[in-house]
Amino acid sequence: MKDIYDIRSAVFKAMAHPTRLKILELLGQVDEICVCDIAEELEIDQPTISKHLSILKNVGLIGSRKEGLMVMYKLRAQCVNNFFHCVDNIIKTDLKAKVKHLNNL
């Protein structure tokens, strides 16, 4: 049986791709959306989006349901939005410190 660190690592590995981060951010802005609309919004072909969605679904970050011939996706882990906000704050703080350091040279 995997321990919590292996499971966390799998979640972070699933998130460790720019396209998957874009998908998660998009899903955080809507209740649910079909793969065709995700592909259109991100301007990426549907098979590629489907592959990324599968990876995110396998670690439990997103869920899906069938509606006729379409598959609708939604964010299961709403905490991802807070995580992105936290990471963005770290990036901003780090950039401000670097600018301040450069200005002092």
Backbone atoms as SQL, in Angstrom:
CREATE TABLE atoms (id INTEGER PRIMARY KEY, chain TEXT, resi INTEGER, resn TEXT, atom TEXT, x REAL, y REAL, z REAL);
INSERT INTO atoms VALUES
  (1, 'A', 1, 'MET', 'N', 0.837, -1.185, 0.000),
  (2, 'A', 1, 'MET', 'CA', 0.000, 0.000, 0.000),
  (3, 'A', 1, 'MET', 'C', 0.881, 1.247, 0.000),
  (4, 'A', 2, 'LYS', 'N', 0.505, 2.225, -0.795),
  (5, 'A', 2, 'LYS', 'CA', 1.276, 3.460, -0.878),
  (6, 'A', 2, 'LYS', 'C', 1.036, 4.308, 0.357),
  (7, 'A', 3, 'ASP', 'N', 2.082, 5.020, 0.776),
  (8, 'A', 3, 'ASP', 'CA', 1.883, 5.942, 1.896),
  (9, 'A', 3, 'ASP', 'C', 1.451, 7.303, 1.355),
  (10, 'A', 4, 'ILE', 'N', 1.097, 8.190, 2.258),
  (11, 'A', 4, 'ILE', 'CA', 0.546, 9.490, 1.885),
  (12, 'A', 4, 'ILE', 'C', 1.513, 10.293, 1.020),
  (13, 'A', 5, 'TYR', 'N', 2.814, 10.111, 1.220),
  (14, 'A', 5, 'TYR', 'CA', 3.799, 10.872, 0.451),
  (15, 'A', 5, 'TYR', 'C', 3.846, 10.414, -1.002),
  (16, 'A', 6, 'ASP', 'N', 3.663, 9.119, -1.231),
  (17, 'A', 6, 'ASP', 'CA', 3.590, 8.616, -2.602),
  (18, 'A', 6, 'ASP', 'C', 2.339, 9.145, -3.306),
  (19, 'A', 7, 'ILE', 'N', 1.234, 9.180, -2.575),
  (20, 'A', 7, 'ILE', 'CA', -0.020, 9.657, -3.155),
  (21, 'A', 7, 'ILE', 'C', 0.066, 11.152, -3.442),
  (22, 'A', 8, 'ARG', 'N', 0.593, 11.918, -2.492),
  (23, 'A', 8, 'ARG', 'CA', 0.772, 13.360, -2.727),
  (24, 'A', 8, 'ARG', 'C', 1.680, 13.602, -3.921),
  (25, 'A', 9, 'SER', 'N', 2.741, 12.836, -3.996),
  (26, 'A', 9, 'SER', 'CA', 3.677, 12.977, -5.106),
  (27, 'A', 9, 'SER', 'C', 2.975, 12.734, -6.443),
  (28, 'A', 10, 'ALA', 'N', 2.106, 11.752, -6.497),
  (29, 'A', 10, 'ALA', 'CA', 1.374, 11.464, -7.733),
  (30, 'A', 10, 'ALA', 'C', 0.476, 12.638, -8.116),
  (31, 'A', 11, 'VAL', 'N', -0.152, 13.270, -7.125),
  (32, 'A', 11, 'VAL', 'CA', -1.003, 14.428, -7.406),
  (33, 'A', 11, 'VAL', 'C', -0.163, 15.581, -7.948),
  (34, 'A', 12, 'PHE', 'N', 0.973, 15.853, -7.295),
  (35, 'A', 12, 'PHE', 'CA', 1.831, 16.949, -7.756),
  (36, 'A', 12, 'PHE', 'C', 2.430, 16.649, -9.133),
  (37, 'A', 13, 'LYS', 'N', 2.759, 15.394, -9.395),
  (38, 'A', 13, 'LYS', 'CA', 3.260, 15.035, -10.729),
  (39, 'A', 13, 'LYS', 'C', 2.184, 15.280, -11.782),
  (40, 'A', 14, 'ALA', 'N', 0.944, 14.961, -11.450),
  (41, 'A', 14, 'ALA', 'CA', -0.151, 15.192, -12.392),
  (42, 'A', 14, 'ALA', 'C', -0.328, 16.675, -12.671),
  (43, 'A', 15, 'MET', 'N', -0.066, 17.504, -11.682),
  (44, 'A', 15, 'MET', 'CA', -0.210, 18.947, -11.854),
  (45, 'A', 15, 'MET', 'C', 1.003, 19.575, -12.544),
  (46, 'A', 16, 'ALA', 'N', 2.087, 18.844, -12.645),
  (47, 'A', 16, 'ALA', 'CA', 3.355, 19.404, -13.098),
  (48, 'A', 16, 'ALA', 'C', 3.469, 19.479, -14.620),
  (49, 'A', 17, 'HIS', 'N', 2.466, 20.065, -15.244),
  (50, 'A', 17, 'HIS', 'CA', 2.502, 20.293, -16.689),
  (51, 'A', 17, 'HIS', 'C', 1.699, 21.556, -16.972),
  (52, 'A', 18, 'PRO', 'N', 2.231, 22.473, -17.773),
  (53, 'A', 18, 'PRO', 'CA', 1.526, 23.732, -18.030),
  (54, 'A', 18, 'PRO', 'C', 0.100, 23.550, -18.556),
  (55, 'A', 19, 'THR', 'N', -0.112, 22.596, -19.447),
  (56, 'A', 19, 'THR', 'CA', -1.454, 22.393, -19.991),
  (57, 'A', 19, 'THR', 'C', -2.410, 21.919, -18.909),
  (58, 'A', 20, 'ARG', 'N', -1.949, 21.018, -18.052),
  (59, 'A', 20, 'ARG', 'CA', -2.822, 20.536, -16.979),
  (60, 'A', 20, 'ARG', 'C', -3.118, 21.639, -15.972),
  (61, 'A', 21, 'LEU', 'N', -2.165, 22.524, -15.736),
  (62, 'A', 21, 'LEU', 'CA', -2.429, 23.672, -14.865),
  (63, 'A', 21, 'LEU', 'C', -3.483, 24.586, -15.485),
  (64, 'A', 22, 'LYS', 'N', -3.394, 24.787, -16.794),
  (65, 'A', 22, 'LYS', 'CA', -4.395, 25.599, -17.495),
  (66, 'A', 22, 'LYS', 'C', -5.773, 24.956, -17.398),
  (67, 'A', 23, 'ILE', 'N', -5.823, 23.646, -17.564),
  (68, 'A', 23, 'ILE', 'CA', -7.093, 22.930, -17.463),
  (69, 'A', 23, 'ILE', 'C', -7.680, 23.094, -16.065),
  (70, 'A', 24, 'LEU', 'N', -6.858, 22.916, -15.044),
  (71, 'A', 24, 'LEU', 'CA', -7.336, 23.052, -13.669),
  (72, 'A', 24, 'LEU', 'C', -7.840, 24.461, -13.399),
  (73, 'A', 25, 'GLU', 'N', -7.113, 25.451, -13.895),
  (74, 'A', 25, 'GLU', 'CA', -7.543, 26.832, -13.692),
  (75, 'A', 25, 'GLU', 'C', -8.881, 27.085, -14.403),
  (76, 'A', 26, 'LEU', 'N', -9.014, 26.578, -15.626),
  (77, 'A', 26, 'LEU', 'CA', -10.267, 26.728, -16.367),
  (78, 'A', 26, 'LEU', 'C', -11.414, 26.039, -15.632),
  (79, 'A', 27, 'LEU', 'N', -11.188, 24.826, -15.162),
  (80, 'A', 27, 'LEU', 'CA', -12.234, 24.101, -14.447),
  (81, 'A', 27, 'LEU', 'C', -12.606, 24.799, -13.137),
  (82, 'A', 28, 'GLY', 'N', -11.673, 25.548, -12.577),
  (83, 'A', 28, 'GLY', 'CA', -11.953, 26.299, -11.364),
  (84, 'A', 28, 'GLY', 'C', -12.854, 27.498, -11.601),
  (85, 'A', 29, 'GLN', 'N', -13.052, 27.854, -12.865),
  (86, 'A', 29, 'GLN', 'CA', -13.865, 29.027, -13.217),
  (87, 'A', 29, 'GLN', 'C', -15.275, 28.667, -13.673),
  (88, 'A', 30, 'VAL', 'N', -15.550, 27.378, -13.857),
  (89, 'A', 30, 'VAL', 'CA', -16.853, 26.937, -14.363),
  (90, 'A', 30, 'VAL', 'C', -17.377, 25.798, -13.490),
  (91, 'A', 31, 'ASP', 'N', -18.689, 25.560, -13.588),
  (92, 'A', 31, 'ASP', 'CA', -19.260, 24.416, -12.867),
  (93, 'A', 31, 'ASP', 'C', -18.804, 23.113, -13.507),
  (94, 'A', 32, 'GLU', 'N', -18.960, 23.032, -14.810),
  (95, 'A', 32, 'GLU', 'CA', -18.470, 21.892, -15.576),
  (96, 'A', 32, 'GLU', 'C', -18.381, 22.298, -17.035),
  (97, 'A', 33, 'ILE', 'N', -17.601, 21.518, -17.793),
  (98, 'A', 33, 'ILE', 'CA', -17.333, 21.873, -19.183),
  (99, 'A', 33, 'ILE', 'C', -16.981, 20.604, -19.953),
  (100, 'A', 34, 'CYS', 'N', -17.343, 20.573, -21.234),
  (101, 'A', 34, 'CYS', 'CA', -17.023, 19.398, -22.048),
  (102, 'A', 34, 'CYS', 'C', -15.606, 19.510, -22.605),
  (103, 'A', 35, 'VAL', 'N', -15.065, 18.372, -22.984),
  (104, 'A', 35, 'VAL', 'CA', -13.704, 18.333, -23.507),
  (105, 'A', 35, 'VAL', 'C', -13.579, 19.192, -24.761),
  (106, 'A', 36, 'CYS', 'N', -14.622, 19.239, -25.564),
  (107, 'A', 36, 'CYS', 'CA', -14.556, 20.045, -26.797),
  (108, 'A', 36, 'CYS', 'C', -14.400, 21.530, -26.472),
  (109, 'A', 37, 'ASP', 'N', -15.077, 22.003, -25.429),
  (110, 'A', 37, 'ASP', 'CA', -14.946, 23.414, -25.044),
  (111, 'A', 37, 'ASP', 'C', -13.594, 23.702, -24.397),
  (112, 'A', 38, 'ILE', 'N', -13.057, 22.728, -23.668),
  (113, 'A', 38, 'ILE', 'CA', -11.713, 22.904, -23.092),
  (114, 'A', 38, 'ILE', 'C', -10.697, 23.029, -24.222),
  (115, 'A', 39, 'ALA', 'N', -10.800, 22.145, -25.194),
  (116, 'A', 39, 'ALA', 'CA', -9.878, 22.166, -26.340),
  (117, 'A', 39, 'ALA', 'C', -9.963, 23.493, -27.080),
  (118, 'A', 40, 'GLU', 'N', -11.179, 23.967, -27.283),
  (119, 'A', 40, 'GLU', 'CA', -11.366, 25.238, -27.988),
  (120, 'A', 40, 'GLU', 'C', -10.790, 26.401, -27.169),
  (121, 'A', 41, 'GLU', 'N', -11.093, 26.421, -25.889),
  (122, 'A', 41, 'GLU', 'CA', -10.626, 27.508, -25.015),
  (123, 'A', 41, 'GLU', 'C', -9.100, 27.570, -24.953),
  (124, 'A', 42, 'LEU', 'N', -8.461, 26.409, -24.865),
  (125, 'A', 42, 'LEU', 'CA', -7.000, 26.367, -24.729),
  (126, 'A', 42, 'LEU', 'C', -6.285, 26.273, -26.068),
  (127, 'A', 43, 'GLU', 'N', -7.064, 26.141, -27.152),
  (128, 'A', 43, 'GLU', 'CA', -6.513, 26.037, -28.505),
  (129, 'A', 43, 'GLU', 'C', -5.526, 24.876, -28.617),
  (130, 'A', 44, 'ILE', 'N', -5.982, 23.723, -28.123),
  (131, 'A', 44, 'ILE', 'CA', -5.193, 22.491, -28.158),
  (132, 'A', 44, 'ILE', 'C', -6.117, 21.398, -28.692),
  (133, 'A', 45, 'ASP', 'N', -5.574, 20.464, -29.479),
  (134, 'A', 45, 'ASP', 'CA', -6.421, 19.441, -30.073),
  (135, 'A', 45, 'ASP', 'C', -7.057, 18.551, -29.001),
  (136, 'A', 46, 'GLN', 'N', -8.233, 18.042, -29.325),
  (137, 'A', 46, 'GLN', 'CA', -9.036, 17.291, -28.362),
  (138, 'A', 46, 'GLN', 'C', -8.355, 16.019, -27.839),
  (139, 'A', 47, 'PRO', 'N', -7.672, 15.231, -28.679),
  (140, 'A', 47, 'PRO', 'CA', -7.000, 14.039, -28.131),
  (141, 'A', 47, 'PRO', 'C', -5.942, 14.392, -27.069),
  (142, 'A', 48, 'THR', 'N', -5.231, 15.477, -27.272),
  (143, 'A', 48, 'THR', 'CA', -4.230, 15.901, -26.286),
  (144, 'A', 48, 'THR', 'C', -4.905, 16.314, -24.986),
  (145, 'A', 49, 'ILE', 'N', -5.985, 17.073, -25.091),
  (146, 'A', 49, 'ILE', 'CA', -6.735, 17.484, -23.900),
  (147, 'A', 49, 'ILE', 'C', -7.260, 16.252, -23.169),
  (148, 'A', 50, 'SER', 'N', -7.798, 15.292, -23.915),
  (149, 'A', 50, 'SER', 'CA', -8.335, 14.073, -23.293),
  (150, 'A', 50, 'SER', 'C', -7.266, 13.323, -22.517),
  (151, 'A', 51, 'LYS', 'N', -6.064, 13.275, -23.064),
  (152, 'A', 51, 'LYS', 'CA', -4.955, 12.608, -22.366),
  (153, 'A', 51, 'LYS', 'C', -4.653, 13.314, -21.050),
  (154, 'A', 52, 'HIS', 'N', -4.590, 14.633, -21.080),
  (155, 'A', 52, 'HIS', 'CA', -4.316, 15.396, -19.861),
  (156, 'A', 52, 'HIS', 'C', -5.461, 15.247, -18.847),
  (157, 'A', 53, 'LEU', 'N', -6.699, 15.251, -19.333),
  (158, 'A', 53, 'LEU', 'CA', -7.842, 15.063, -18.439),
  (159, 'A', 53, 'LEU', 'C', -7.788, 13.707, -17.754),
  (160, 'A', 54, 'SER', 'N', -7.382, 12.701, -18.475),
  (161, 'A', 54, 'SER', 'CA', -7.266, 11.361, -17.906),
  (162, 'A', 54, 'SER', 'C', -6.262, 11.325, -16.755),
  (163, 'A', 55, 'ILE', 'N', -5.147, 11.996, -16.938),
  (164, 'A', 55, 'ILE', 'CA', -4.115, 12.048, -15.890),
  (165, 'A', 55, 'ILE', 'C', -4.664, 12.749, -14.651),
  (166, 'A', 56, 'LEU', 'N', -5.355, 13.869, -14.851),
  (167, 'A', 56, 'LEU', 'CA', -5.922, 14.615, -13.725),
  (168, 'A', 56, 'LEU', 'C', -7.027, 13.825, -13.028),
  (169, 'A', 57, 'LYS', 'N', -7.794, 13.095, -13.804),
  (170, 'A', 57, 'LYS', 'CA', -8.878, 12.296, -13.230),
  (171, 'A', 57, 'LYS', 'C', -8.331, 11.119, -12.430),
  (172, 'A', 58, 'ASN', 'N', -7.269, 10.513, -12.917),
  (173, 'A', 58, 'ASN', 'CA', -6.688, 9.348, -12.241),
  (174, 'A', 58, 'ASN', 'C', -6.187, 9.660, -10.834),
  (175, 'A', 59, 'VAL', 'N', -5.810, 10.911, -10.583),
  (176, 'A', 59, 'VAL', 'CA', -5.346, 11.269, -9.239),
  (177, 'A', 59, 'VAL', 'C', -6.448, 11.924, -8.411),
  (178, 'A', 60, 'GLY', 'N', -7.649, 12.046, -8.984),
  (179, 'A', 60, 'GLY', 'CA', -8.789, 12.533, -8.234),
  (180, 'A', 60, 'GLY', 'C', -9.006, 14.031, -8.218),
  (181, 'A', 61, 'LEU', 'N', -8.234, 14.772, -9.003),
  (182, 'A', 61, 'LEU', 'CA', -8.404, 16.225, -9.018),
  (183, 'A', 61, 'LEU', 'C', -9.670, 16.667, -9.743),
  (184, 'A', 62, 'ILE', 'N', -10.072, 15.889, -10.741),
  (185, 'A', 62, 'ILE', 'CA', -11.275, 16.227, -11.502),
  (186, 'A', 62, 'ILE', 'C', -12.192, 15.017, -11.573),
  (187, 'A', 63, 'GLY', 'N', -13.447, 15.286, -11.893),
  (188, 'A', 63, 'GLY', 'CA', -14.425, 14.234, -12.097),
  (189, 'A', 63, 'GLY', 'C', -15.103, 14.424, -13.429),
  (190, 'A', 64, 'SER', 'N', -15.850, 13.421, -13.855),
  (191, 'A', 64, 'SER', 'CA', -16.541, 13.518, -15.135),
  (192, 'A', 64, 'SER', 'C', -17.867, 12.780, -15.065),
  (193, 'A', 65, 'ARG', 'N', -18.724, 13.151, -16.009),
  (194, 'A', 65, 'ARG', 'CA', -19.992, 12.449, -16.191),
  (195, 'A', 65, 'ARG', 'C', -20.349, 12.517, -17.667),
  (196, 'A', 66, 'LYS', 'N', -21.033, 11.483, -18.125),
  (197, 'A', 66, 'LYS', 'CA', -21.470, 11.461, -19.520),
  (198, 'A', 66, 'LYS', 'C', -22.814, 12.145, -19.645),
  (199, 'A', 67, 'GLU', 'N', -22.933, 12.934, -20.695),
  (200, 'A', 67, 'GLU', 'CA', -24.201, 13.581, -21.039),
  (201, 'A', 67, 'GLU', 'C', -24.405, 13.330, -22.526),
  (202, 'A', 68, 'GLY', 'N', -25.149, 12.286, -22.833),
  (203, 'A', 68, 'GLY', 'CA', -25.293, 11.883, -24.232),
  (204, 'A', 68, 'GLY', 'C', -23.955, 11.396, -24.749),
  (205, 'A', 69, 'LEU', 'N', -23.502, 11.998, -25.826),
  (206, 'A', 69, 'LEU', 'CA', -22.204, 11.634, -26.392),
  (207, 'A', 69, 'LEU', 'C', -21.058, 12.440, -25.792),
  (208, 'A', 70, 'MET', 'N', -21.376, 13.475, -25.033),
  (209, 'A', 70, 'MET', 'CA', -20.345, 14.340, -24.456),
  (210, 'A', 70, 'MET', 'C', -19.964, 13.876, -23.053),
  (211, 'A', 71, 'VAL', 'N', -18.723, 14.131, -22.722),
  (212, 'A', 71, 'VAL', 'CA', -18.249, 13.914, -21.355),
  (213, 'A', 71, 'VAL', 'C', -18.012, 15.284, -20.742),
  (214, 'A', 72, 'MET', 'N', -18.658, 15.515, -19.611),
  (215, 'A', 72, 'MET', 'CA', -18.549, 16.784, -18.907),
  (216, 'A', 72, 'MET', 'C', -17.558, 16.622, -17.757),
  (217, 'A', 73, 'TYR', 'N', -16.659, 17.599, -17.607),
  (218, 'A', 73, 'TYR', 'CA', -15.631, 17.553, -16.566),
  (219, 'A', 73, 'TYR', 'C', -15.839, 18.668, -15.557),
  (220, 'A', 74, 'LYS', 'N', -15.473, 18.384, -14.317),
  (221, 'A', 74, 'LYS', 'CA', -15.550, 19.396, -13.266),
  (222, 'A', 74, 'LYS', 'C', -14.393, 19.210, -12.297),
  (223, 'A', 75, 'LEU', 'N', -14.055, 20.278, -11.639),
  (224, 'A', 75, 'LEU', 'CA', -12.996, 20.262, -10.633),
  (225, 'A', 75, 'LEU', 'C', -13.553, 19.646, -9.359),
  (226, 'A', 76, 'ARG', 'N', -12.925, 18.593, -8.873),
  (227, 'A', 76, 'ARG', 'CA', -13.338, 17.968, -7.616),
  (228, 'A', 76, 'ARG', 'C', -12.629, 18.614, -6.439),
  (229, 'A', 77, 'ALA', 'N', -11.403, 19.046, -6.673),
  (230, 'A', 77, 'ALA', 'CA', -10.563, 19.599, -5.608),
  (231, 'A', 77, 'ALA', 'C', -10.595, 21.119, -5.683),
  (232, 'A', 78, 'GLN', 'N', -11.621, 21.710, -5.073),
  (233, 'A', 78, 'GLN', 'CA', -11.761, 23.165, -5.106),
  (234, 'A', 78, 'GLN', 'C', -10.576, 23.870, -4.447),
  (235, 'A', 79, 'CYS', 'N', -9.849, 23.174, -3.608),
  (236, 'A', 79, 'CYS', 'CA', -8.686, 23.760, -2.939),
  (237, 'A', 79, 'CYS', 'C', -7.590, 24.134, -3.933),
  (238, 'A', 80, 'VAL', 'N', -7.657, 23.617, -5.148),
  (239, 'A', 80, 'VAL', 'CA', -6.665, 23.952, -6.172),
  (240, 'A', 80, 'VAL', 'C', -6.654, 25.458, -6.415),
  (241, 'A', 81, 'ASN', 'N', -7.822, 26.089, -6.401),
  (242, 'A', 81, 'ASN', 'CA', -7.887, 27.539, -6.598),
  (243, 'A', 81, 'ASN', 'C', -7.088, 28.274, -5.521),
  (244, 'A', 82, 'ASN', 'N', -7.226, 27.852, -4.277),
  (245, 'A', 82, 'ASN', 'CA', -6.461, 28.464, -3.183),
  (246, 'A', 82, 'ASN', 'C', -4.971, 28.177, -3.321),
  (247, 'A', 83, 'PHE', 'N', -4.654, 26.967, -3.777),
  (248, 'A', 83, 'PHE', 'CA', -3.254, 26.604, -3.986),
  (249, 'A', 83, 'PHE', 'C', -2.622, 27.505, -5.041),
  (250, 'A', 84, 'PHE', 'N', -3.335, 27.731, -6.153),
  (251, 'A', 84, 'PHE', 'CA', -2.828, 28.624, -7.197),
  (252, 'A', 84, 'PHE', 'C', -2.625, 30.034, -6.657),
  (253, 'A', 85, 'HIS', 'N', -3.567, 30.508, -5.873),
  (254, 'A', 85, 'HIS', 'CA', -3.456, 31.843, -5.268),
  (255, 'A', 85, 'HIS', 'C', -2.221, 31.909, -4.372),
  (256, 'A', 86, 'CYS', 'N', -2.008, 30.894, -3.574),
  (257, 'A', 86, 'CYS', 'CA', -0.844, 30.830, -2.686),
  (258, 'A', 86, 'CYS', 'C', 0.461, 30.845, -3.492),
  (259, 'A', 87, 'VAL', 'N', 0.531, 30.020, -4.528),
  (260, 'A', 87, 'VAL', 'CA', 1.733, 29.959, -5.367),
  (261, 'A', 87, 'VAL', 'C', 1.970, 31.296, -6.059),
  (262, 'A', 88, 'ASP', 'N', 0.908, 31.917, -6.560),
  (263, 'A', 88, 'ASP', 'CA', 1.047, 33.223, -7.206),
  (264, 'A', 88, 'ASP', 'C', 1.592, 34.262, -6.235),
  (265, 'A', 89, 'ASN', 'N', 1.148, 34.212, -4.975),
  (266, 'A', 89, 'ASN', 'CA', 1.675, 35.142, -3.968),
  (267, 'A', 89, 'ASN', 'C', 3.157, 34.905, -3.705),
  (268, 'A', 90, 'ILE', 'N', 3.568, 33.658, -3.687),
  (269, 'A', 90, 'ILE', 'CA', 4.991, 33.337, -3.509),
  (270, 'A', 90, 'ILE', 'C', 5.797, 33.905, -4.674),
  (271, 'A', 91, 'ILE', 'N', 5.301, 33.718, -5.890),
  (272, 'A', 91, 'ILE', 'CA', 5.992, 34.217, -7.082),
  (273, 'A', 91, 'ILE', 'C', 6.108, 35.738, -7.036),
  (274, 'A', 92, 'LYS', 'N', 5.013, 36.419, -6.694),
  (275, 'A', 92, 'LYS', 'CA', 5.027, 37.887, -6.614),
  (276, 'A', 92, 'LYS', 'C', 6.009, 38.372, -5.559),
  (277, 'A', 93, 'THR', 'N', 5.996, 37.751, -4.403),
  (278, 'A', 93, 'THR', 'CA', 6.902, 38.140, -3.322),
  (279, 'A', 93, 'THR', 'C', 8.347, 37.938, -3.737),
  (280, 'A', 94, 'ASP', 'N', 8.620, 36.810, -4.380),
  (281, 'A', 94, 'ASP', 'CA', 9.978, 36.519, -4.831),
  (282, 'A', 94, 'ASP', 'C', 10.428, 37.519, -5.891),
  (283, 'A', 95, 'LEU', 'N', 9.542, 37.847, -6.824),
  (284, 'A', 95, 'LEU', 'CA', 9.891, 38.821, -7.868),
  (285, 'A', 95, 'LEU', 'C', 10.165, 40.201, -7.270),
  (286, 'A', 96, 'LYS', 'N', 9.350, 40.611, -6.306),
  (287, 'A', 96, 'LYS', 'CA', 9.569, 41.898, -5.649),
  (288, 'A', 96, 'LYS', 'C', 10.924, 41.933, -4.956),
  (289, 'A', 97, 'ALA', 'N', 11.287, 40.844, -4.306),
  (290, 'A', 97, 'ALA', 'CA', 12.583, 40.774, -3.621),
  (291, 'A', 97, 'ALA', 'C', 13.725, 40.848, -4.633),
  (292, 'A', 98, 'LYS', 'N', 13.569, 40.185, -5.767),
  (293, 'A', 98, 'LYS', 'CA', 14.614, 40.218, -6.793),
  (294, 'A', 98, 'LYS', 'C', 14.755, 41.614, -7.396),
  (295, 'A', 99, 'VAL', 'N', 13.629, 42.270, -7.654),
  (296, 'A', 99, 'VAL', 'CA', 13.669, 43.640, -8.180),
  (297, 'A', 99, 'VAL', 'C', 14.334, 44.562, -7.177),
  (298, 'A', 100, 'LYS', 'N', 13.980, 44.437, -5.920),
  (299, 'A', 100, 'LYS', 'CA', 14.580, 45.274, -4.877),
  (300, 'A', 100, 'LYS', 'C', 16.091, 45.039, -4.822),
  (301, 'A', 101, 'HIS', 'N', 16.489, 43.795, -4.922),
  (302, 'A', 101, 'HIS', 'CA', 17.908, 43.473, -4.899),
  (303, 'A', 101, 'HIS', 'C', 18.623, 44.104, -6.101),
  (304, 'A', 102, 'LEU', 'N', 18.008, 44.008, -7.282),
  (305, 'A', 102, 'LEU', 'CA', 18.604, 44.589, -8.489),
  (306, 'A', 102, 'LEU', 'C', 18.695, 46.117, -8.390),
  (307, 'A', 103, 'ASN', 'N', 17.691, 46.721, -7.803),
  (308, 'A', 103, 'ASN', 'CA', 17.700, 48.180, -7.646),
  (309, 'A', 103, 'ASN', 'C', 18.793, 48.655, -6.676),
  (310, 'A', 104, 'ASN', 'N', 19.196, 47.787, -5.775),
  (311, 'A', 104, 'ASN', 'CA', 20.221, 48.126, -4.805),
  (312, 'A', 104, 'ASN', 'C', 21.640, 47.865, -5.318),
  (313, 'A', 105, 'LEU', 'N', 21.766, 47.327, -6.500),
  (314, 'A', 105, 'LEU', 'CA', 23.108, 47.054, -7.040),
  (315, 'A', 105, 'LEU', 'C', 23.773, 48.320, -7.530);
